[in-house]
Amino acid sequence: MAPRQAAATRPDSPWLRTFGPPRPAAPARLVCFPHAGGAASYFRDWGGRDLAGAEVWAVQYPGRENRIREGFPPDLHTLADQVTGELRGLLDRPAVFFGHSMGAVVGYEVLRRLTADGRGGAVLHLVVSGCGAPQRVRPFAGQEGAHLLDDDRLVALLKELGSGNAGLLDDPDMRSVFLPAVRDDYRIVQSYVPRAGGPLLRTDVTAFVGRQDEAVGVGDAGAWAGATLGRFTLRTFPGGHFYLGEHPDHVLHALREVLLSATTIDTGRADES
C-alpha cells in the first residue's frame, strides 16, 4: 500500500485540495469529484500512486472536513457553477476529470459550463464512475427520498451500497457530523434535472462501473455515449457501487491508461501545431 499523502488546500480556494508532492512538470492534472457524502480526502492515497505523472487534485464540497461549518448549495446546478469558477485557475495545464457517483454528475456539469464558454478543450478526458448518464440519473432503485430516512435507515442504505465510511457510520458522535452532508448530497442529486440546450461535449468520455453495482446498471453507464460527440469507452470492474475501494489497483491501472492516452494525444497535437 502506498504511504498516505499529505494534503494541501489551495491558498486562495477552500474548494480545492491537492495530494502528493508538487509536480511542476506534470503533463496533466487529475481533478477528482467525490461521491455523495464524500470528501476530497477520499482521493488522498492517489497522490502517491503512479498515475502517468499527473498531479492529483480533488474538489472539496461545502459541509464536510475543513468546510464543515459552511452551508450546502441549494441544488446541483449551483454547486456546479461554484466549482466551475474555482477550477478555472487550474486550467493553465491540461486536465482529466474523474467523478464517482454524484461526483460524475458534478464533473459533467462543470465540463458543460467550461465547454459553453470555450474552455472545454483544456479538459482532455472525462471519466464518470458508478453513475448513469445524465438522462438516466435517478434515485437509487427503491431508495427515492433517501435524504428523508431516519439515521438508522440511512446508515443501513450506505452500508448496503458499500460506503467506505463504516467507521464513521458506527460511531454515534461521528454520525452527527457525517450524515448531514450525506442527506444534503442525496437531496441535490435526487432533484437534479439536466438543463436543455448548450453545446454538446466534444471531450472523450470513459465510464467505469462495477459489475455487481445494484444502483447503476451497465446499460445506465453505457448511455453516457450519448452525452458527447467525442469517443466513448465503457470499462467494467468486479465489485459493487464502491468497486473502486474494493479493487483500487484495477481502477488505478485503468485510470493510468486513460491519463497516458489523453496526454499522449494532447502532446501529439501540440507537436503538430
C-alpha positions in Angstrom: 0.0 0.0 0.0 1.3 3.5 -0.9 2.1 5.8 2.0 -0.6 8.2 3.0 -0.2 11.5 1.3 -0.2 14.9 2.9 -2.9 17.3 1.6 -2.7 20.9 0.8 -5.5 23.3 0.3 -5.1 25.8 -2.5 -4.3 29.0 -0.6 -6.9 31.1 -2.5 -9.7 28.4 -2.5 -11.1 26.1 0.1 -12.8 24.2 -2.8 -9.6 22.5 -4.0 -7.1 20.2 -2.3 -4.0 18.6 -3.8 -2.3 15.3 -2.7 1.2 14.1 -3.2 4.4 16.0 -4.0 4.4 19.1 -6.2 4.7 18.2 -9.8 5.6 21.3 -11.8 6.3 19.3 -14.9 3.2 17.2 -14.7 1.7 16.6 -18.1 -1.8 17.0 -16.7 -3.9 17.5 -13.6 -6.3 14.8 -12.4 -9.2 16.6 -10.9 -11.5 14.3 -8.8 -15.1 14.9 -7.8 -16.3 13.0 -4.7 -19.5 10.9 -4.3 -22.5 11.8 -2.1 -21.3 12.3 1.4 -17.7 12.0 0.2 -14.9 14.5 0.7 -11.6 15.4 -1.1 -9.7 13.1 1.3 -11.3 10.0 -0.3 -8.6 10.5 -3.0 -5.7 11.2 -0.7 -3.8 7.9 -1.4 -4.0 8.5 -5.2 -1.4 11.3 -4.8 1.3 8.6 -4.1 0.3 6.3 -7.0 1.7 6.1 -10.5 -0.9 7.9 -12.5 1.2 8.8 -15.5 2.9 11.7 -13.7 -0.4 13.5 -13.2 -0.8 16.0 -10.3 -3.8 14.9 -8.2 -6.4 17.4 -7.1 -9.8 16.9 -5.5 -12.8 19.2 -5.1 -13.9 19.8 -1.6 -17.7 20.4 -1.3 -19.0 22.6 1.5 -20.3 21.0 4.7 -17.5 18.5 5.3 -14.0 18.2 6.7 -12.3 21.7 6.6 -15.6 23.2 5.4 -17.8 21.6 8.0 -19.4 24.9 9.1 -20.3 26.0 5.6 -23.8 25.8 4.3 -24.8 23.4 1.5 -25.7 24.6 -2.0 -29.4 24.7 -2.8 -29.1 22.5 -5.9 -26.6 20.7 -8.1 -26.5 23.4 -10.7 -25.5 26.0 -8.2 -22.8 23.6 -6.9 -21.5 23.2 -10.5 -21.5 26.9 -11.1 -19.4 27.4 -7.9 -16.9 24.6 -8.7 -16.5 25.9 -12.3 -15.5 29.3 -11.0 -13.0 27.8 -8.6 -11.4 25.4 -11.2 -10.6 28.0 -13.8 -7.2 28.7 -12.2 -6.2 25.0 -12.6 -6.8 25.0 -16.3 -3.4 26.6 -17.2 -2.4 22.9 -17.6 -4.4 20.1 -19.3 -6.8 18.3 -17.0 -8.6 15.0 -16.8 -11.8 14.9 -14.7 -12.8 11.9 -12.6 -16.1 11.8 -10.8 -17.6 8.9 -8.8 -21.4 8.6 -8.4 -22.7 12.1 -7.6 -19.2 13.4 -8.5 -19.7 12.2 -12.0 -22.7 14.4 -12.5 -20.9 17.4 -10.9 -17.9 16.8 -13.2 -20.1 16.6 -16.2 -22.0 19.8 -15.4 -18.7 21.6 -14.7 -17.4 20.5 -18.1 -20.6 21.6 -19.8 -20.1 25.1 -18.4 -16.4 25.1 -19.5 -17.4 24.0 -23.0 -20.1 26.7 -23.2 -17.5 29.4 -22.5 -14.8 28.0 -24.8 -12.7 26.4 -22.1 -13.7 22.8 -22.6 -10.6 22.0 -24.6 -8.5 22.2 -21.5 -10.2 19.0 -20.2 -8.7 16.1 -22.2 -11.0 13.4 -20.8 -14.0 12.9 -18.5 -14.1 9.7 -16.5 -17.5 9.0 -15.0 -17.7 6.3 -12.4 -20.6 4.5 -10.8 -23.2 6.8 -12.3 -25.9 6.6 -15.0 -25.9 9.0 -17.9 -27.5 12.4 -17.3 -30.7 11.5 -18.9 -30.8 8.4 -16.6 -29.7 9.9 -13.3 -32.3 9.0 -10.7 -32.5 8.0 -7.1 -31.0 4.6 -6.4 -33.7 2.0 -7.2 -36.1 1.6 -4.4 -34.4 4.4 -2.4 -36.3 7.5 -3.5 -36.3 10.1 -0.7 -33.2 8.7 0.9 -32.4 12.1 2.4 -35.6 11.8 4.4 -34.8 8.5 6.0 -34.1 8.4 9.8 -30.4 7.9 10.8 -30.6 4.1 11.2 -32.2 3.5 7.9 -29.9 5.9 6.1 -26.9 4.2 7.6 -28.2 0.8 6.5 -28.6 2.1 3.0 -25.0 3.4 2.9 -23.7 0.1 4.3 -25.7 -1.8 1.6 -24.0 0.4 -1.1 -20.6 -0.5 0.4 -19.7 3.0 1.6 -16.1 3.3 2.7 -17.1 5.2 5.8 -18.0 2.2 8.0 -16.0 3.6 10.9 -18.0 6.9 10.8 -21.3 5.1 10.4 -20.7 3.0 13.6 -19.7 6.0 15.7 -22.8 7.9 17.1 -20.8 11.1 17.6 -19.4 11.0 14.0 -22.8 10.2 12.5 -24.0 13.7 13.6 -21.1 15.2 11.7 -21.2 12.9 8.6 -24.9 12.4 7.9 -25.9 16.0 7.3 -23.6 16.1 4.2 -24.9 12.7 3.0 -28.5 13.9 3.3 -27.9 17.1 1.5 -26.0 15.5 -1.3 -28.8 13.0 -1.8 -31.2 15.8 -1.9 -29.5 17.7 -4.7 -28.8 14.6 -6.7 -32.4 13.4 -6.5 -33.7 16.8 -7.5 -31.2 17.2 -10.4 -32.6 17.6 -13.9 -30.1 18.4 -16.8 -30.8 21.7 -18.4 -31.8 21.7 -22.1 -29.6 23.5 -24.6 -26.0 24.3 -24.6 -23.2 22.7 -26.7 -22.7 19.0 -26.6 -19.4 17.9 -25.1 -16.6 17.1 -27.5 -14.5 15.6 -24.8 -13.7 11.9 -24.8 -15.6 10.1 -22.1 -14.9 6.8 -20.3 -17.5 5.2 -18.0 -16.4 3.0 -15.1 -18.9 0.7 -13.4 -18.9 -2.2 -11.0 -20.4 -5.3 -12.5 -22.3 -6.1 -9.2 -23.5 -2.5 -8.7 -27.2 -2.7 -7.9 -27.7 1.0 -8.0 -26.2 1.6 -11.5 -26.5 -0.9 -14.3 -24.0 -1.4 -17.1 -26.7 -0.1 -19.5 -27.1 3.1 -17.5 -23.3 3.7 -17.6 -23.2 2.9 -21.3 -25.7 5.6 -22.0 -23.0 8.2 -21.4 -22.1 7.5 -25.0 -24.9 9.9 -25.9 -23.5 12.8 -23.8 -20.6 13.6 -26.0 -19.5 13.9 -29.7 -16.1 12.6 -28.6 -15.1 9.0 -28.3 -16.7 6.8 -25.6 -15.4 3.8 -23.8 -17.1 1.6 -21.2 -15.0 -0.3 -18.6 -16.5 -2.7 -16.1 -14.9 -3.9 -12.9 -15.6 -6.6 -10.3 -17.5 -5.2 -7.3 -20.5 -3.1 -6.3 -21.2 0.6 -6.2 -17.9 1.3 -4.4 -15.9 -1.1 -6.5 -13.1 1.5 -6.6 -12.5 0.9 -2.9 -12.8 -2.9 -3.3 -10.3 -3.2 -6.2 -8.2 0.0 -6.1 -5.3 -1.4 -8.1 -7.5 -2.4 -11.0 -9.2 1.0 -11.1 -5.9 3.0 -10.8 -4.4 0.9 -13.6 -7.3 1.7 -15.9 -7.2 5.4 -14.9 -3.4 5.5 -15.6 -4.2 4.1 -19.1 -6.7 6.9 -19.6 -4.2 9.5 -18.5 -1.4 8.1 -20.7 -3.6 8.0 -23.7 -5.1 11.5 -23.1 -1.7 13.2 -22.5 0.0 11.4 -25.4 -2.8 12.5 -27.8 -2.5 16.1 -26.4 1.3 16.1 -26.8 0.9 14.9 -30.4 -1.5 17.7 -31.2 0.9 20.3 -29.6 3.8 19.0 -31.7 1.7 19.3 -34.9 0.7 22.9 -34.2 
